[in-house]
């Protein structure tokens, strides 16, 4: 994000390599010059001026590639663009644009017409529609074919594509930055297949790849023929240049990479999210509080895949309630993946806190207060290690816990990046089991499961009081996660969820917990989004609210 010279170099290198392989059209993703989403960077005039300069430099850089047409996504502003709704001249207007670069200059610029404003998208805050500002279709000719430009959301609606075809397009080129969530890949290909069939035109879909804060872009650019059949697909979750041959009669040919299974997609999204968040922000490594439980084991396995064992450090912090098997399992997990492992007994600090508060708590029974003190001692130790080493603390709370508040502010929520914040507990287990089925090379050179079996099979517990189990405070995770999915991701009301077969007491309890813990989530670290409704950019509920349904 914002590395304009670096992005321009990547674009130029990829375009030049494609040209050397015979390509005459190179299609880059949406806002590929800046990264997506630029958010309030777009409000800074200096940023917009820098984008304009870098676009001109990029065009000049490729001036020796005779016959090459590079289509690049970038933001564009025009002084005094006409707003057709108000019939008056406005102040400078910003557009989500795509320009055709050829012969060392900008040949034409297309402005996105359909601006999404749902889920993680907030484009109407920043951009005007090309339609409202009087911007028409862009069709250019290369290698004997006429290519029409669309940008992401444009291709989900009829009018922009129909307008491009009416202007003479024989091939639709769609620039995209579509954040990953489970099942999004199939949804994209199905909608683009519908678009191609409806117009009888082949369609090329260029898609961003990489992690940007909480969102991950999964790549997997593809091409469909006029009948909507996928004839080419790039790999998922890795940078790639997809070469596609399009003939004058509309035939499309290219390599078709397989679509990973669901667990593999989520794993790759988590790995990419961690790698890019730490790498792009300059963190030298990661620190994880390893408990012997399944959540921290999953985060550790993801972190090692993302960063390498040498950049990951684990700390086990037992309390008086920590079971012996937790020590043993945590040590074994760390040994299997070859990371640094330390133990810091928090009992003396826990006792010191209780001693300092003894007079204040006189006559009061122990409750969650003492449980939270243990979590906060651990959070303080992890953050101290982070401050001293520069490594970022990866928190280990899952979506089920974040939803219900089964987490401690300034305790297990303390950290810089929440790896599994959008991963429900039931999916945590599926991912661990999937990972263990892979041919994992362990630190000792053997091949086997990464996560000790007992970590997966033992009942989950925060171990903050004697014999504590998660299900003492929460419904079974199968029930909890199903209610969460219906309430959060499908926007079902309480009565609808009850009608689906769940006990009203469970539904009302879970939805109440979601509501009253909003204040906690507002203070939680950013985390990777893998569903279409995560706690982050696409969850904006008021903290103070009495509505319940």
Buried (B, 14 or more C-beta within 10 A) or exposed (E): BEEBEEBBEBBBEBBBEBBEEEBBBBBBBBBBBBBBBBBEBBEEEEBBEBBBEBBBEBBEBBEEBEEBBBBBBBBBBBEEBBBEEEEEEBEEBBBBBBBBBBBEEBBBBBBBBBBBEEBBBBBEEBBBBBBBBEBEBBBBEBEEBBBBBBBBBBBBEEEBBBBBBEEEBBBBBBBBBBBBBBEBBEEBBEEBBBBBBEBEBBBBBBBBBBBBBBBBBBBBBBBBBBEBEBBBBBBBBBEBBBBBEBEEEBEBBBEBBEBBEBBBBBBBBBBBBBBBBBEBEEBEBBBBBBBBBBBBBBBBBBBBBBBEBEBBBBBBBBBEBBBEEBBEBBBBBBBBBBBBBEEBEBBEBBEEBBEEBEEEBEEEEEEEEBBBBBBBBBBBBBBEBBEEEEBBBBBBBBBBBBBBBBBBBEBBBBBBBBBBBBBBBBBBBBBBBBBBEEEBEBBEEEEEBBBBEEBBEBEBBBBBBEEBEBEEEBBEBEBBBBBBBBBBBEEBBBEBBBEEEBEEEBBBBBBEBBBEBBEBBEEBBBBBBBBBBBBBBBBEEEEEEEEEE
